[in-house]
């Protein structure tokens, strides 16, 4: 879990650094905050977190560093099942 939250922090920093290139930065920041509030030990929480991260990733298309971090976070969620 600590690794996941550290990854979310890295995503947050990268989002801020790239906010001029991110499609709807504010919504991405809100979705990231909501993702951090999900209970990943619960199927519903994992599903919600996955959906929100996928939405963020879609808005960051074309920003390789962010896409890579978001893909890593999505992969990590799968390990919590």
PyMOL commands that set and color helices and strands:
alter all, ss='L'
color gray80, all
select helices_A, chain A and resi 2-17+25-36+43-59+64-78
alter helices_A, ss='H'
color red, helices_A
deselect
rebuild
show_as cartoon
